[in-house]
Amino acid sequence: MSRTTIAAFSIAGLLLALPLIGAAATKPYGPPWIAVELPANPLNPATRGAALVVRTYRHATPEPLPLRGMAEGLVRNERRSIPLEFESTTQPGVYRVDQSWPAEGSWIIAIAAGDDANMVIELGGNDGGVSRASYYGQSATGLAIRSIRTNQGRLSMQGIDRGLKALALARE
């Protein structure tokens, strides 16, 4: 085989492989991961006073992801749904969530990163799961947590309803 033929095949092979290399470099493999920080760091100005801090990853790398979430609750036997607001911080993939639900009642915090990953946080206690704490003289919001579950796939509203009913029964 001549050098010209080898060079032609090499160039053709490279041109055919370039789109595959580009697709592999931009396509994220595997589902995202959601983590929660409780209580939020009161010494960090970006998170001071937040009810919780949500961190999003793809594999081990922090990655900004679109989040949606609700505080689902039962207050005096009335169902309440309050949207959560995720405020970006200066760190990639780190979001603060301020308390938007009332202190009374039973509450579940449901957070989703697309349809790939979700987290369900069951709050406990007689005050909606919220307390104030002091850390080195800084006020911090403390959430009384009964459980935290992370899952792959979509959030199940039936599961949230069952969890709320169980929380309400436990409070009686």
C-alpha positions in Angstrom: 0.0 0.0 0.0 1.4 3.4 -1.0 2.0 6.3 1.4 -0.7 8.3 -0.5 -3.3 5.6 0.1 -2.4 5.2 3.8 -2.6 9.0 4.2 -6.0 9.2 2.5 -7.4 6.4 4.7 -6.0 8.1 7.8 -7.5 11.4 6.9 -10.9 9.8 6.0 -10.9 7.8 9.3 -10.1 10.9 11.3 -12.9 12.9 9.6 -15.4 10.1 10.3 -14.3 9.8 13.9 -14.4 13.5 14.8 -18.2 13.7 15.2 -18.1 10.7 17.5 -15.4 12.2 19.6 -17.4 15.5 19.9 -20.6 13.7 20.8 -18.9 11.6 23.5 -17.3 14.7 25.0 -20.6 16.6 25.3 -23.1 13.9 26.1 -23.3 13.4 29.9 -23.5 9.7 30.8 -25.4 8.5 33.9 -28.0 10.2 35.9 -27.4 13.4 38.0 -27.0 13.2 41.8 -28.7 15.5 44.3 -27.3 16.1 47.8 -28.6 18.3 50.6 -26.7 20.3 53.2 -28.4 20.7 56.6 -28.1 23.0 58.3 -26.9 25.6 55.8 -23.5 27.0 56.6 -24.2 30.2 58.6 -20.6 31.4 58.1 -21.0 31.5 54.3 -22.8 34.7 53.2 -24.3 32.9 50.2 -26.1 30.3 52.3 -26.6 32.1 55.7 -30.2 31.9 56.8 -31.2 29.3 54.2 -33.4 26.4 55.2 -31.3 24.0 53.2 -28.6 24.0 50.5 -29.0 21.7 47.5 -25.9 20.4 45.6 -26.1 18.9 42.1 -23.5 16.6 40.5 -23.0 14.5 37.5 -20.7 11.7 38.7 -18.3 13.4 41.0 -18.3 16.8 39.3 -20.5 19.7 40.6 -22.8 20.6 37.7 -25.5 23.2 37.5 -28.8 21.4 36.8 -32.4 22.7 36.4 -34.2 21.9 39.7 -37.8 22.0 40.6 -39.4 21.4 44.0 -42.4 21.7 46.2 -43.0 21.8 49.9 -46.0 19.4 50.3 -47.8 19.6 53.6 -50.9 19.0 55.7 -51.9 21.9 57.9 -55.0 21.3 60.0 -56.0 18.5 57.7 -55.8 20.7 54.7 -53.4 19.8 51.9 -50.9 22.6 50.9 -48.4 22.8 48.0 -45.8 25.5 48.0 -43.3 25.9 45.2 -39.6 26.1 46.2 -37.3 28.7 44.8 -33.7 27.6 44.1 -31.3 30.5 44.2 -27.9 29.9 42.5 -24.8 30.7 44.6 -21.4 31.5 43.3 -20.4 27.8 43.4 -21.5 25.7 40.4 -24.3 23.3 41.2 -25.0 24.8 44.6 -28.4 26.3 45.4 -29.9 27.8 48.5 -33.6 27.2 49.4 -35.2 29.6 51.9 -38.1 28.4 54.0 -41.4 29.2 52.2 -43.6 26.8 54.1 -45.3 27.6 57.4 -44.0 26.3 60.7 -47.2 24.4 61.5 -48.2 21.2 60.0 -46.5 18.1 58.5 -44.2 18.7 55.6 -42.4 16.9 52.9 -39.8 18.6 50.7 -39.7 17.1 47.2 -36.9 18.1 44.8 -36.2 16.9 41.3 -33.4 17.3 38.8 -35.3 16.7 35.6 -36.8 13.2 35.3 -33.6 11.5 36.3 -33.1 12.0 40.0 -35.2 13.2 43.0 -35.0 13.6 46.7 -37.7 13.5 49.3 -37.1 15.0 52.7 -39.7 14.2 55.5 -39.6 16.9 58.1 -40.5 16.1 61.7 -41.2 17.9 65.0 -44.2 19.8 66.2 -43.0 23.1 64.5 -43.1 22.0 60.9 -39.6 20.6 61.4 -38.0 24.0 61.7 -35.9 25.3 64.6 -33.3 28.0 65.1 -29.8 27.2 66.2 -26.7 29.2 66.9 -23.3 28.3 65.5 -20.4 30.5 66.6 -22.7 33.3 67.2 -24.4 33.0 63.8 -28.1 32.0 63.6 -28.8 28.9 61.5 -32.0 27.3 60.5 -32.2 23.7 61.7 -34.7 21.3 60.1 -35.8 18.3 62.2 -35.5 15.5 59.6 -37.3 12.2 59.9 -35.9 10.8 56.6 -34.1 11.7 53.4 -34.5 9.5 50.3 -32.7 10.0 47.0 -34.1 8.1 44.0 -33.7 7.7 40.3 -36.6 8.5 38.0 -39.7 10.7 38.5 -41.2 11.9 41.7 -44.2 9.9 42.8 -47.1 12.0 44.1 -48.7 8.9 45.5 -45.6 8.3 47.5 -45.6 11.8 48.8 -49.3 11.6 49.7 -48.6 8.3 51.7 -45.7 9.9 53.4 -47.7 13.0 54.4 -50.5 10.8 55.9 -47.9 8.8 57.8 -46.3 12.0 59.2 -49.7 13.4 60.2 -50.6 10.1 62.0 -47.2 10.2 63.8 -47.9 13.7 65.1 -51.3 12.7 66.6 
